[in-house]
Amino acid sequence: MGSSVSAVDTAGAVLFIGLTVVMWAAVAVLAYANRGPVRPWLYRTAVALIGVGVVGQIGHFQEHIAQAIYWIANPYSEAWMTPWANSFARGMGQVDTTKPSLGMELLHLTGNLIFLAGLVGIMQITRRVTRQLKARKWARMGVWMQGIHGVEHLVLTLSVALGASRAVGLSTWFGAIEPGVALTTYRVWWHFVANLVGTVILGLAIFHLWKEKRSVRAAYHPEADGAVLPLPGEGNREDAPREPVLVGGERATTAATRQ
């Protein structure tokens, strides 16, 4: 990573960090507002949060794919980063120019925070559906896994920021592996596998969210507040809301199970 920092590097770093802050602010707003009455804007906000998280993880994972491909072609070289990742890292590295690897650690930390925010968005958008959804189950699994992975990147970043001679974390075997080919190999493939598994989980959560979107969307209509909403394919149920109809000028109710 070159030492010269351009205005583009700085602007990119500021925008990337700003996006991360905005996404987690949205998570906080959704978590608080979802405790109260139904608000249609909550659904739109959660959709936007999930969308940004998905796009962010696509970009993040392609970086790890590129690193793995480069390692296969050059197994004895130093770890490689794409030009745009190097640009972000240079910009972020201005926080402390005496620590050359700090920018790279900050970049990967923010990338993982964006991914985690997208998974939390799925948890939030499915929160009002009274029955358990497959999308929520997969998202919960992803939040746990990505949360642990995020802690790993936080530890790596803090160790460098606090002056450690090398990053300390699971992907460096807590600093026990000396810099060189072995460390590069272990770290490149450790993070590639972690992101591969996380991306598959995200994909499955999005797949089921798409299949269950009618139930999720219906839960954000004001008239659905407190109602028991059936899942797709369940058909009518005894505990479904009864719909009033007019019969002979008088109001009557029909059971949802009546043919």
Secondary structure, DSSP 8 states (H G I E B T S, - for coil): --S---HHHHHHHHHHHHHHHHHHHHHHHHHHHTTSS--HHHHHHHHHHHHHHHHHHHHHHHHHHHHHHHHHH-TTS-----HHHHHHHHHHGGG-TT-TTHHHHHHHHHHHHHHHHHHHHHHHHTTT-SS--HHHHHHHHHHHHHHHHHHHHHHHHHHHHTT-SS--SGGGTTTTS-TTHHHHHHHHHHHHHHHHHHHHHHHHHHHHHHHTHHHHHHTTSGGGTT-----TT----TTS--EEEEETTEEEEE-TT--
